[in-house]
Amino acid sequence: MSENRIKNILEEIEGLITEIADPRFSRLDRISVEEILKIINDEDSKVADTVKDEIT
């Protein structure tokens, strides 16, 4: 793969909203496993409602 192609791919990725750092998770390396699991669970709980909103 050419260096130019790699650069283009990286630029595309940088623009994706899914690749933007979320400040809510900036402390993951400094909090307990329990707190991390609560964050994961809270985020996971949003999925079903979001999908439901999109399909109705």
PDB file of N, CA, C, O and CB in Angstrom:
ATOM      1  N   MET A   1       0.854  -1.163   0.000  1.00  0.00           N
ATOM      2  CA  MET A   1       0.000   0.000   0.000  1.00  0.00           C
ATOM      3  C   MET A   1       0.905   1.233   0.000  1.00  0.00           C
ATOM      4  O   MET A   1       1.881   1.309   0.747  1.00  0.00           O
ATOM      5  CB  MET A   1      -0.975  -0.006   1.227  1.00  0.00           C
ATOM      6  N   SER A   2       0.562   2.180  -0.843  1.00  0.00           N
ATOM      7  CA  SER A   2       1.394   3.374  -0.967  1.00  0.00           C
ATOM      8  C   SER A   2       1.261   4.274   0.265  1.00  0.00           C
ATOM      9  O   SER A   2       0.270   4.235   0.995  1.00  0.00           O
ATOM     10  CB  SER A   2       1.017   4.154  -2.233  1.00  0.00           C
ATOM     11  N   GLU A   3       2.278   5.064   0.457  1.00  0.00           N
ATOM     12  CA  GLU A   3       2.274   5.998   1.587  1.00  0.00           C
ATOM     13  C   GLU A   3       1.132   7.006   1.451  1.00  0.00           C
ATOM     14  O   GLU A   3       0.525   7.399   2.447  1.00  0.00           O
ATOM     15  CB  GLU A   3       3.627   6.735   1.685  1.00  0.00           C
ATOM     16  N   ASN A   4       0.846   7.419   0.228  1.00  0.00           N
ATOM     17  CA  ASN A   4      -0.247   8.363  -0.018  1.00  0.00           C
ATOM     18  C   ASN A   4      -1.592   7.743   0.344  1.00  0.00           C
ATOM     19  O   ASN A   4      -2.446   8.410   0.928  1.00  0.00           O
ATOM     20  CB  ASN A   4      -0.250   8.812  -1.488  1.00  0.00           C
ATOM     21  N   ARG A   5      -1.786   6.467  -0.001  1.00  0.00           N
ATOM     22  CA  ARG A   5      -3.041   5.776   0.318  1.00  0.00           C
ATOM     23  C   ARG A   5      -3.215   5.657   1.834  1.00  0.00           C
ATOM     24  O   ARG A   5      -4.309   5.863   2.358  1.00  0.00           O
ATOM     25  CB  ARG A   5      -3.071   4.372  -0.337  1.00  0.00           C
ATOM     26  N   ILE A   6      -2.147   5.330   2.518  1.00  0.00           N
ATOM     27  CA  ILE A   6      -2.196   5.229   3.981  1.00  0.00           C
ATOM     28  C   ILE A   6      -2.574   6.581   4.580  1.00  0.00           C
ATOM     29  O   ILE A   6      -3.397   6.652   5.493  1.00  0.00           O
ATOM     30  CB  ILE A   6      -0.831   4.745   4.548  1.00  0.00           C
ATOM     31  N   LYS A   7      -1.972   7.652   4.066  1.00  0.00           N
ATOM     32  CA  LYS A   7      -2.287   8.997   4.550  1.00  0.00           C
ATOM     33  C   LYS A   7      -3.765   9.308   4.336  1.00  0.00           C
ATOM     34  O   LYS A   7      -4.416   9.860   5.223  1.00  0.00           O
ATOM     35  CB  LYS A   7      -1.411  10.049   3.841  1.00  0.00           C
ATOM     36  N   ASN A   8      -4.299   8.959   3.165  1.00  0.00           N
ATOM     37  CA  ASN A   8      -5.716   9.205   2.878  1.00  0.00           C
ATOM     38  C   ASN A   8      -6.626   8.431   3.825  1.00  0.00           C
ATOM     39  O   ASN A   8      -7.631   8.964   4.296  1.00  0.00           O
ATOM     40  CB  ASN A   8      -6.035   8.828   1.434  1.00  0.00           C
ATOM     41  N   ILE A   9      -6.284   7.193   4.103  1.00  0.00           N
ATOM     42  CA  ILE A   9      -7.086   6.370   5.015  1.00  0.00           C
ATOM     43  C   ILE A   9      -7.074   6.975   6.417  1.00  0.00           C
ATOM     44  O   ILE A   9      -8.119   7.069   7.061  1.00  0.00           O
ATOM     45  CB  ILE A   9      -6.553   4.914   5.053  1.00  0.00           C
ATOM     46  N   LEU A  10      -5.908   7.381   6.886  1.00  0.00           N
ATOM     47  CA  LEU A  10      -5.809   7.983   8.219  1.00  0.00           C
ATOM     48  C   LEU A  10      -6.607   9.281   8.306  1.00  0.00           C
ATOM     49  O   LEU A  10      -7.222   9.562   9.335  1.00  0.00           O
ATOM     50  CB  LEU A  10      -4.344   8.247   8.575  1.00  0.00           C
ATOM     51  N   GLU A  11      -6.602  10.067   7.244  1.00  0.00           N
ATOM     52  CA  GLU A  11      -7.396  11.300   7.230  1.00  0.00           C
ATOM     53  C   GLU A  11      -8.888  10.988   7.285  1.00  0.00           C
ATOM     54  O   GLU A  11      -9.647  11.685   7.959  1.00  0.00           O
ATOM     55  CB  GLU A  11      -7.078  12.130   5.975  1.00  0.00           C
ATOM     56  N   GLU A  12      -9.311   9.937   6.575  1.00  0.00           N
ATOM     57  CA  GLU A  12     -10.718   9.524   6.623  1.00  0.00           C
ATOM     58  C   GLU A  12     -11.108   9.100   8.036  1.00  0.00           C
ATOM     59  O   GLU A  12     -12.164   9.487   8.536  1.00  0.00           O
ATOM     60  CB  GLU A  12     -10.979   8.369   5.633  1.00  0.00           C
ATOM     61  N   ILE A  13     -10.263   8.312   8.670  1.00  0.00           N
ATOM     62  CA  ILE A  13     -10.539   7.811  10.016  1.00  0.00           C
ATOM     63  C   ILE A  13     -10.634   8.965  11.010  1.00  0.00           C
ATOM     64  O   ILE A  13     -11.504   8.963  11.881  1.00  0.00           O
ATOM     65  CB  ILE A  13      -9.449   6.818  10.456  1.00  0.00           C
ATOM     66  N   GLU A  14      -9.747   9.945  10.882  1.00  0.00           N
ATOM     67  CA  GLU A  14      -9.761  11.087  11.802  1.00  0.00           C
ATOM     68  C   GLU A  14     -11.083  11.837  11.754  1.00  0.00           C
ATOM     69  O   GLU A  14     -11.483  12.447  12.745  1.00  0.00           O
ATOM     70  CB  GLU A  14      -8.621  12.038  11.477  1.00  0.00           C
ATOM     71  N   GLY A  15     -11.763  11.799  10.620  1.00  0.00           N
ATOM     72  CA  GLY A  15     -13.015  12.517  10.476  1.00  0.00           C
ATOM     73  C   GLY A  15     -14.234  11.771  10.977  1.00  0.00           C
ATOM     74  O   GLY A  15     -15.319  12.347  11.059  1.00  0.00           O
ATOM     75  N   LEU A  16     -14.078  10.507  11.313  1.00  0.00           N
ATOM     76  CA  LEU A  16     -15.215   9.713  11.774  1.00  0.00           C
ATOM     77  C   LEU A  16     -15.570  10.070  13.209  1.00  0.00           C
ATOM     78  O   LEU A  16     -14.697  10.166  14.072  1.00  0.00           O
ATOM     79  CB  LEU A  16     -14.908   8.214  11.661  1.00  0.00           C
ATOM     80  N   ILE A  17     -16.847  10.262  13.450  1.00  0.00           N
ATOM     81  CA  ILE A  17     -17.292  10.609  14.807  1.00  0.00           C
ATOM     82  C   ILE A  17     -16.970   9.483  15.799  1.00  0.00           C
ATOM     83  O   ILE A  17     -16.763   9.735  16.986  1.00  0.00           O
ATOM     84  CB  ILE A  17     -18.810  10.903  14.815  1.00  0.00           C
ATOM     85  N   THR A  18     -16.930   8.250  15.307  1.00  0.00           N
ATOM     86  CA  THR A  18     -16.632   7.123  16.194  1.00  0.00           C
ATOM     87  C   THR A  18     -15.182   7.112  16.651  1.00  0.00           C
ATOM     88  O   THR A  18     -14.836   6.396  17.590  1.00  0.00           O
ATOM     89  CB  THR A  18     -16.952   5.819  15.501  1.00  0.00           C
ATOM     90  N   GLU A  19     -14.340   7.889  16.006  1.00  0.00           N
ATOM     91  CA  GLU A  19     -12.921   7.906  16.355  1.00  0.00           C
ATOM     92  C   GLU A  19     -12.528   9.140  17.151  1.00  0.00           C
ATOM     93  O   GLU A  19     -11.351   9.335  17.454  1.00  0.00           O
ATOM     94  CB  GLU A  19     -12.083   7.826  15.106  1.00  0.00           C
ATOM     95  N   ILE A  20     -13.496   9.971  17.490  1.00  0.00           N
ATOM     96  CA  ILE A  20     -13.217  11.171  18.269  1.00  0.00           C
ATOM     97  C   ILE A  20     -13.149  10.795  19.752  1.00  0.00           C
ATOM     98  O   ILE A  20     -14.012  10.084  20.266  1.00  0.00           O
ATOM     99  CB  ILE A  20     -14.303  12.266  18.018  1.00  0.00           C
ATOM    100  N   ALA A  21     -12.119  11.282  20.417  1.00  0.00           N
ATOM    101  CA  ALA A  21     -11.978  11.001  21.851  1.00  0.00           C
ATOM    102  C   ALA A  21     -13.124  11.641  22.621  1.00  0.00           C
ATOM    103  O   ALA A  21     -13.433  12.819  22.439  1.00  0.00           O
ATOM    104  CB  ALA A  21     -10.617  11.518  22.383  1.00  0.00           C
ATOM    105  N   ASP A  22     -13.740  10.859  23.470  1.00  0.00           N
ATOM    106  CA  ASP A  22     -14.855  11.345  24.277  1.00  0.00           C
ATOM    107  C   ASP A  22     -14.316  11.736  25.649  1.00  0.00           C
ATOM    108  O   ASP A  22     -13.776  10.891  26.363  1.00  0.00           O
ATOM    109  CB  ASP A  22     -15.985  10.265  24.400  1.00  0.00           C
ATOM    110  N   PRO A  23     -14.456  12.995  26.023  1.00  0.00           N
ATOM    111  CA  PRO A  23     -13.895  13.445  27.304  1.00  0.00           C
ATOM    112  C   PRO A  23     -14.463  12.721  28.521  1.00  0.00           C
ATOM    113  O   PRO A  23     -13.840  12.710  29.583  1.00  0.00           O
ATOM    114  CB  PRO A  23     -14.129  14.914  27.461  1.00  0.00           C
ATOM    115  N   ARG A  24     -15.648  12.114  28.374  1.00  0.00           N
ATOM    116  CA  ARG A  24     -16.218  11.378  29.511  1.00  0.00           C
ATOM    117  C   ARG A  24     -15.360  10.180  29.888  1.00  0.00           C
ATOM    118  O   ARG A  24     -15.451   9.671  31.005  1.00  0.00           O
ATOM    119  CB  ARG A  24     -17.638  10.915  29.188  1.00  0.00           C
ATOM    120  N   PHE A  25     -14.531   9.733  28.959  1.00  0.00           N
ATOM    121  CA  PHE A  25     -13.732   8.536  29.200  1.00  0.00           C
ATOM    122  C   PHE A  25     -12.239   8.836  29.330  1.00  0.00           C
ATOM    123  O   PHE A  25     -11.413   7.929  29.227  1.00  0.00           O
ATOM    124  CB  PHE A  25     -13.953   7.544  28.085  1.00  0.00           C
ATOM    125  N   SER A  26     -11.899  10.077  29.553  1.00  0.00           N
ATOM    126  CA  SER A  26     -10.489  10.470  29.606  1.00  0.00           C
ATOM    127  C   SER A  26      -9.768   9.965  30.854  1.00  0.00           C
ATOM    128  O   SER A  26      -8.538   9.976  30.900  1.00  0.00           O
ATOM    129  CB  SER A  26     -10.379  11.968  29.540  1.00  0.00           C
ATOM    130  N   ARG A  27     -10.508   9.527  31.856  1.00  0.00           N
ATOM    131  CA  ARG A  27      -9.898   9.090  33.124  1.00  0.00           C
ATOM    132  C   ARG A  27      -9.879   7.572  33.285  1.00  0.00           C
ATOM    133  O   ARG A  27      -9.601   7.084  34.381  1.00  0.00           O
ATOM    134  CB  ARG A  27     -10.644   9.707  34.292  1.00  0.00           C
ATOM    135  N   LEU A  28     -10.162   6.823  32.247  1.00  0.00           N
ATOM    136  CA  LEU A  28     -10.269   5.369  32.390  1.00  0.00           C
ATOM    137  C   LEU A  28      -9.024   4.736  32.999  1.00  0.00           C
ATOM    138  O   LEU A  28      -9.119   3.720  33.688  1.00  0.00           O
ATOM    139  CB  LEU A  28     -10.539   4.745  31.048  1.00  0.00           C
ATOM    140  N   ASP A  29      -7.879   5.318  32.754  1.00  0.00           N
ATOM    141  CA  ASP A  29      -6.646   4.751  33.302  1.00  0.00           C
ATOM    142  C   ASP A  29      -6.437   5.088  34.778  1.00  0.00           C
ATOM    143  O   ASP A  29      -5.476   4.624  35.392  1.00  0.00           O
ATOM    144  CB  ASP A  29      -5.464   5.240  32.505  1.00  0.00           C
ATOM    145  N   ARG A  30      -7.339   5.897  35.348  1.00  0.00           N
ATOM    146  CA  ARG A  30      -7.173   6.313  36.740  1.00  0.00           C
ATOM    147  C   ARG A  30      -8.349   5.955  37.637  1.00  0.00           C
ATOM    148  O   ARG A  30      -8.403   6.385  38.790  1.00  0.00           O
ATOM    149  CB  ARG A  30      -6.951   7.785  36.795  1.00  0.00           C
ATOM    150  N   ILE A  31      -9.285   5.177  37.125  1.00  0.00           N
ATOM    151  CA  ILE A  31     -10.443   4.808  37.944  1.00  0.00           C
ATOM    152  C   ILE A  31     -10.475   3.299  38.147  1.00  0.00           C
ATOM    153  O   ILE A  31      -9.772   2.548  37.471  1.00  0.00           O
ATOM    154  CB  ILE A  31     -11.760   5.292  37.287  1.00  0.00           C
ATOM    155  N   SER A  32     -11.296   2.878  39.081  1.00  0.00           N
ATOM    156  CA  SER A  32     -11.355   1.458  39.434  1.00  0.00           C
ATOM    157  C   SER A  32     -12.070   0.644  38.354  1.00  0.00           C
ATOM    158  O   SER A  32     -12.800   1.181  37.520  1.00  0.00           O
ATOM    159  CB  SER A  32     -12.064   1.275  40.782  1.00  0.00           C
ATOM    160  N   VAL A  33     -11.839  -0.646  38.399  1.00  0.00           N
ATOM    161  CA  VAL A  33     -12.513  -1.559  37.477  1.00  0.00           C
ATOM    162  C   VAL A  33     -14.023  -1.450  37.656  1.00  0.00           C
ATOM    163  O   VAL A  33     -14.767  -1.471  36.676  1.00  0.00           O
ATOM    164  CB  VAL A  33     -12.042  -3.019  37.703  1.00  0.00           C
ATOM    165  N   GLU A  34     -14.474  -1.336  38.891  1.00  0.00           N
ATOM    166  CA  GLU A  34     -15.910  -1.210  39.149  1.00  0.00           C
ATOM    167  C   GLU A  34     -16.486   0.027  38.454  1.00  0.00           C
ATOM    168  O   GLU A  34     -17.555  -0.039  37.847  1.00  0.00           O
ATOM    169  CB  GLU A  34     -16.178  -1.138  40.665  1.00  0.00           C
ATOM    170  N   GLU A  35     -15.781   1.141  38.543  1.00  0.00           N
ATOM    171  CA  GLU A  35     -16.253   2.362  37.886  1.00  0.00           C
ATOM    172  C   GLU A  35     -16.264   2.205  36.366  1.00  0.00           C
ATOM    173  O   GLU A  35     -17.184   2.676  35.697  1.00  0.00           O
ATOM    174  CB  GLU A  35     -15.374   3.554  38.283  1.00  0.00           C
ATOM    175  N   ILE A  36     -15.248   1.547  35.827  1.00  0.00           N
ATOM    176  CA  ILE A  36     -15.196   1.300  34.382  1.00  0.00           C
ATOM    177  C   ILE A  36     -16.376   0.444  33.954  1.00  0.00           C
ATOM    178  O   ILE A  36     -17.014   0.723  32.939  1.00  0.00           O
ATOM    179  CB  ILE A  36     -13.869   0.616  33.988  1.00  0.00           C
ATOM    180  N   LEU A  37     -16.668  -0.595  34.721  1.00  0.00           N
ATOM    181  CA  LEU A  37     -17.796  -1.470  34.381  1.00  0.00           C
ATOM    182  C   LEU A  37     -19.123  -0.725  34.443  1.00  0.00           C
ATOM    183  O   LEU A  37     -20.016  -0.978  33.634  1.00  0.00           O
ATOM    184  CB  LEU A  37     -17.836  -2.674  35.321  1.00  0.00           C
ATOM    185  N   LYS A  38     -19.255   0.186  35.390  1.00  0.00           N
ATOM    186  CA  LYS A  38     -20.477   1.003  35.461  1.00  0.00           C
ATOM    187  C   LYS A  38     -20.608   1.886  34.222  1.00  0.00           C
ATOM    188  O   LYS A  38     -21.699   2.030  33.671  1.00  0.00           O
ATOM    189  CB  LYS A  38     -20.474   1.877  36.738  1.00  0.00           C
ATOM    190  N   ILE A  39     -19.502   2.470  33.791  1.00  0.00           N
ATOM    191  CA  ILE A  39     -19.516   3.305  32.586  1.00  0.00           C
ATOM    192  C   ILE A  39     -19.912   2.469  31.374  1.00  0.00           C
ATOM    193  O   ILE A  39     -20.754   2.885  30.578  1.00  0.00           O
ATOM    194  CB  ILE A  39     -18.133   3.963  32.357  1.00  0.00           C
ATOM    195  N   ILE A  40     -19.308   1.293  31.233  1.00  0.00           N
ATOM    196  CA  ILE A  40     -19.632   0.408  30.111  1.00  0.00           C
ATOM    197  C   ILE A  40     -21.103   0.034  30.149  1.00  0.00           C
ATOM    198  O   ILE A  40     -21.787   0.084  29.126  1.00  0.00           O
ATOM    199  CB  ILE A  40     -18.758  -0.861  30.142  1.00  0.00           C
ATOM    200  N   ASN A  41     -21.591  -0.339  31.319  1.00  0.00           N
ATOM    201  CA  ASN A  41     -22.989  -0.737  31.460  1.00  0.00           C
ATOM    202  C   ASN A  41     -23.930   0.421  31.126  1.00  0.00           C
ATOM    203  O   ASN A  41     -24.935   0.227  30.442  1.00  0.00           O
ATOM    204  CB  ASN A  41     -23.256  -1.239  32.881  1.00  0.00           C
ATOM    205  N   ASP A  42     -23.608   1.613  31.603  1.00  0.00           N
ATOM    206  CA  ASP A  42     -24.436   2.788  31.296  1.00  0.00           C
ATOM    207  C   ASP A  42     -24.478   3.053  29.795  1.00  0.00           C
ATOM    208  O   ASP A  42     -25.538   3.352  29.245  1.00  0.00           O
ATOM    209  CB  ASP A  42     -23.902   4.028  32.033  1.00  0.00           C
ATOM    210  N   GLU A  43     -23.339   2.946  29.138  1.00  0.00           N
ATOM    211  CA  GLU A  43     -23.296   3.173  27.689  1.00  0.00           C
ATOM    212  C   GLU A  43     -24.054   2.076  26.945  1.00  0.00           C
ATOM    213  O   GLU A  43     -24.797   2.361  26.006  1.00  0.00           O
ATOM    214  CB  GLU A  43     -21.837   3.237  27.196  1.00  0.00           C
ATOM    215  N   ASP A  44     -23.869   0.830  27.361  1.00  0.00           N
ATOM    216  CA  ASP A  44     -24.575  -0.286  26.717  1.00  0.00           C
ATOM    217  C   ASP A  44     -26.083  -0.148  26.851  1.00  0.00           C
ATOM    218  O   ASP A  44     -26.826  -0.533  25.949  1.00  0.00           O
ATOM    219  CB  ASP A  44     -24.125  -1.615  27.314  1.00  0.00           C
ATOM    220  N   SER A  45     -26.536   0.396  27.970  1.00  0.00           N
ATOM    221  CA  SER A  45     -27.980   0.513  28.191  1.00  0.00           C
ATOM    222  C   SER A  45     -28.633   1.501  27.227  1.00  0.00           C
ATOM    223  O   SER A  45     -29.853   1.483  27.057  1.00  0.00           O
ATOM    224  CB  SER A  45     -28.255   0.940  29.624  1.00  0.00           C
ATOM    225  N   LYS A  46     -27.850   2.347  26.607  1.00  0.00           N
ATOM    226  CA  LYS A  46     -28.382   3.327  25.652  1.00  0.00           C
ATOM    227  C   LYS A  46     -28.637   2.727  24.267  1.00  0.00           C
ATOM    228  O   LYS A  46     -29.375   3.305  23.469  1.00  0.00           O
ATOM    229  CB  LYS A  46     -27.421   4.496  25.526  1.00  0.00           C
ATOM    230  N   VAL A  47     -28.041   1.590  23.983  1.00  0.00           N
ATOM    231  CA  VAL A  47     -28.094   1.020  22.639  1.00  0.00           C
ATOM    232  C   VAL A  47     -29.508   0.647  22.226  1.00  0.00           C
ATOM    233  O   VAL A  47     -29.953   1.036  21.147  1.00  0.00           O
ATOM    234  CB  VAL A  47     -27.206  -0.198  22.556  1.00  0.00           C
ATOM    235  N   ALA A  48     -30.216  -0.089  23.050  1.00  0.00           N
ATOM    236  CA  ALA A  48     -31.554  -0.565  22.673  1.00  0.00           C
ATOM    237  C   ALA A  48     -32.498   0.590  22.357  1.00  0.00           C
ATOM    238  O   ALA A  48     -33.225   0.540  21.365  1.00  0.00           O
ATOM    239  CB  ALA A  48     -32.145  -1.421  23.792  1.00  0.00           C
ATOM    240  N   ASP A  49     -32.492   1.619  23.180  1.00  0.00           N
ATOM    241  CA  ASP A  49     -33.364   2.769  22.927  1.00  0.00           C
ATOM    242  C   ASP A  49     -32.977   3.496  21.644  1.00  0.00           C
ATOM    243  O   ASP A  49     -33.844   3.944  20.893  1.00  0.00           O
ATOM    244  CB  ASP A  49     -33.317   3.738  24.106  1.00  0.00           C
ATOM    245  N   THR A  50     -31.691   3.610  21.398  1.00  0.00           N
ATOM    246  CA  THR A  50     -31.229   4.283  20.184  1.00  0.00           C
ATOM    247  C   THR A  50     -31.650   3.508  18.946  1.00  0.00           C
ATOM    248  O   THR A  50     -32.124   4.098  17.975  1.00  0.00           O
ATOM    249  CB  THR A  50     -29.706   4.454  20.208  1.00  0.00           C
ATOM    250  N   VAL A  51     -31.481   2.197  18.973  1.00  0.00           N
ATOM    251  CA  VAL A  51     -31.894   1.365  17.841  1.00  0.00           C
ATOM    252  C   VAL A  51     -33.402   1.461  17.652  1.00  0.00           C
ATOM    253  O   VAL A  51     -33.883   1.604  16.528  1.00  0.00           O
ATOM    254  CB  VAL A  51     -31.469  -0.108  18.055  1.00  0.00           C
ATOM    255  N   LYS A  52     -34.137   1.384  18.736  1.00  0.00           N
ATOM    256  CA  LYS A  52     -35.600   1.482  18.665  1.00  0.00           C
ATOM    257  C   LYS A  52     -36.022   2.795  18.014  1.00  0.00           C
ATOM    258  O   LYS A  52     -36.909   2.809  17.161  1.00  0.00           O
ATOM    259  CB  LYS A  52     -36.220   1.365  20.072  1.00  0.00           C
ATOM    260  N   ASP A  53     -35.395   3.891  18.411  1.00  0.00           N
ATOM    261  CA  ASP A  53     -35.716   5.198  17.830  1.00  0.00           C
ATOM    262  C   ASP A  53     -35.450   5.226  16.328  1.00  0.00           C
ATOM    263  O   ASP A  53     -36.182   5.876  15.580  1.00  0.00           O
ATOM    264  CB  ASP A  53     -34.907   6.296  18.519  1.00  0.00           C
ATOM    265  N   GLU A  54     -34.424   4.536  15.888  1.00  0.00           N
ATOM    266  CA  GLU A  54     -34.068   4.533  14.471  1.00  0.00           C
ATOM    267  C   GLU A  54     -35.009   3.679  13.628  1.00  0.00           C
ATOM    268  O   GLU A  54     -35.226   3.978  12.453  1.00  0.00           O
ATOM    269  CB  GLU A  54     -32.653   4.042  14.299  1.00  0.00           C
ATOM    270  N   ILE A  55     -35.567   2.627  14.208  1.00  0.00           N
ATOM    271  CA  ILE A  55     -36.404   1.724  13.405  1.00  0.00           C
ATOM    272  C   ILE A  55     -37.889   2.013  13.518  1.00  0.00           C
ATOM    273  O   ILE A  55     -38.691   1.377  12.834  1.00  0.00           O
ATOM    274  CB  ILE A  55     -36.152   0.304  13.810  1.00  0.00           C
ATOM    275  N   THR A  56     -38.273   2.955  14.363  1.00  0.00           N
ATOM    276  CA  THR A  56     -39.702   3.282  14.470  1.00  0.00           C
ATOM    277  C   THR A  56     -39.996   4.640  13.882  1.00  0.00           C
ATOM    278  O   THR A  56     -41.147   5.078  13.885  1.00  0.00           O
ATOM    279  CB  THR A  56     -40.157   3.242  15.922  1.00  0.00           C
TER     280      THR A  56
END
